[in-house]
């Protein structure tokens, strides 16, 4: 897919991986809508970076846990920029607790934010993609959705649902030339990991990640852009994790 003059909707697009992807899309020639809960300094920095490329950028306040706001952000993107050609669903957040610790309401909200939102987003953008017979959908999972860790059962479960949803979308929508792919980042230098204790960080770098360094949002964004622009990739989940999930020793 050529990015020139496309319309992209990036959820969680005001910071971290979402912001990096939004800026790369604008650099490629797309107008970008950023959907997130808060309009803050990171929002303004991301919009400024988009506008510096000469493309249009808009911020749409939306809570991905609320279906009406999910549908509303697609409608507002359509009204302000045009029909969505590219969807990058990067919104999310931590879900704390082991099986016997997690509160049921946190479990349910995790599904609303990560999985139900993806369902509503795809239902909202796919009809226009079908009409154009072209579209690209990227869901952001996590290595925690691919391998087991001894905690955060809710986060692992919802992130594990997204690769299978990606395969289901890719198979169903292939006849309409709509591609769906998934990216599973590892330990990336974002706000999500900023509260990680220093000893845990050093253990990860020294003992768990074969490349012995954290990743950056820009490195994940590079993979997102590849999956959008390469017209012969669909249904795949690609890890960007410095080798974290491939190792057995």
N, C-alpha and C positions, 0 to 999 in steps of 0.2 A: 504494500500500500504506500503510495506517495503521500507524504504528510502535507504537501502544499495545499493551502486553502481548505483544510479539514476542520471539523468542529470536534473538540475533545472535552469530555467531562471527566474530571479527576476528583474522586472523593478522598477526603483526608489530604487534600491537595495544597494545604497551606504550610506544611512543614515536613521535614524528613524525606522519606522516599517519595511520597506524593508530590511534594514541592519540586524535588529534583526531576521527576518525570514530567511535570507540567512545564517546567522551563525548557527541558529538552524538546518537548513537543512544539513549543513556540519557536524554538530555534530552527526546527524543521519546517516551519511554515504554517502551523495550526493555530487557530484561535482556541482559547482554553477557558473553561468554566471551572472554578475551584469550589467544591462543596465541603463545608466544615461547620462545626458548631460555633467557633469563635472568630470574630474579626479582631485581630491583634497585630502586633508588630511583625510577626512572621508572615501574616497574610499580606500586609502592605509591602514587605520586602519581595515576596513571591510575585505579586501583581506588578511591581516595578520592574522586576527582571523580565517578566513576560512582555510588558509594554516596551522595554528597551530593545526587544527584537523587532519591533514594528508590528506585532500582532496584537489582537484584542484579548484582554483578560477581564473576567468578571468574577466577583465573589458572591456565592449564594449560601446564606446561612441555612443549615439543615442538620438535623439530628438523624443519623442513619437508623436509629432504633424506632423511629416513628414513620410508618409507611406513608402517611399523608405528606410528610416532609420529603421523603425519598422521591415520591412521584412529583412533588412540587419542584424539586431541584431540576428534574428533567424538563418539566414544562417551562421553567424560567430560563434554562439554557436555550431551549427552542425559541423562546420569545426574544431573547437578547442576542443570540449568536446564530441560531439555526439548528437544524436537526443533527443529532449526535451521530458522528461517524465512528468515534473511538471512545470506549468506556474503560477507564482505569479505576478499579475499586480498591483503594488503598486505606480507606477508613477502618479503624479498629481500635483495639486497646487491650490492656491486660485483664485477665480474669483470674483472680487469686484463689488459692485453696486446693487442698487435696480432697479426695472423695468425701471423707467424713467431716471436712471443714467448710467446704464451699456452701454458701447460702443458696437455696433454690432460686431466689429471685436473681442472683448474680449469674447463675447457670442460664436462666431463661433470657436475661438481657444480653448475654454473650451471643446467643443464637440470633437475637434481633439485630444486633450491631453488625455481626460478621456474615451471617448466612441469610437470614430473612431479607436483609437489605439487598444482598446480591440478587436474590429472586425478584424483588420488586424493581430494582434497577434494570435488570435484563428484560423484564416484561414491558418496561416503559420505553426502552431504546430500540428493541429488536424490530418492532413493526416498521419503523422508518428505514432501518438497515435492510430489511427484506424488500422494501419498495425500491431501494437503490441497488439491490443485489450486491452489497458490499458492506462490511463492517468488521471491527476488531474489538474484542473484549479481553481485558486482562484482569484477572483476580489475583490479589496478593495474599498468599498463604504464609507459611513459616516452616522452617525445618522442624519446629515443634509439632507440626501436623503430619510429619513424615516419619519421625523417630520418637521413641518414648523417652520421657524425662520423669523423674520421681516426684512430680508435683504438678500444679496447675492443670488439673484434668479438664476443666472447662475450656481453657485456651487451646489445649491440644486437640480436643474434640471438634471445636468449631473450625479450627484451621485445617484439620484433617478432612472436613467435609468439602472444602473448596476445590481441591484437586479432582475429586470425583464429580462435583458439579461442573467443573471445567470440561471433563471428558464428555459428560452428558450433553452439555451445550454444543460442544464441537461436533458431536455426532449428529445431533438433531438439526443443526443450522448449516451444515456443510453444503447442502443442496442450494442454499441461498447465498453461498460465497461469503458467509459470515464465519470468522474464525474466533475461537476462544482458546486462550492459553493462561497459564498460571505461573507465578514466580514465587519461590519459597526462599526468602532471605534467611541468612544465619544471624550472626552477631554483628549488627551494623551500628555505626556511630550516629545514633539518633536519640531523641528525648526518651524513647521507649526504654533504652538501656542505660540512661544517664545515672540512674540510682543504683546501678549494680555496684556492690562493694568492690573496692580496688583489688582485694585478694582474689575474689572470684574472677574479675577481669583478667588478672595476670595468670591465673590457673587456666582459663580458657585459651589465652594466647599461647602460653607455654606448653600446654599438654593436650588440648582438644582440637585446636585448629592447625592442620599441617602447615599452612602458610604463615603461621605465627603472627597474625595481625587481624585487626578488625576490618570489616568492609566499610564502604562509604555509601551514602544515599546515591551518589552519582554513579557508582558502579552498578547498583541495582537498576537505576534508571536506564543505563546503557542496555541492559538485557531487556527491559520492558520495551524500549524502542526497537530492538531487533525483532522481538516477537510481533510487534505491530507492523513493521515494514516488510518483513519476510513473508510473502504471500503463500509459501508452501509449508508453513508450520501451523498445525492446529491440534488441540487436545493435549498439549504437552505441559508438564510441570518441570520447571528448571530451577535447580537450587543455585543460589549465589551465596556461598558460605565458606570460601577458603578451604574447601575439602572436608569440612566438619562431618558431613553425613556419609561420606564415602569410605571412611576408615574403619578397619577392624582392629588396628593396633597402632 
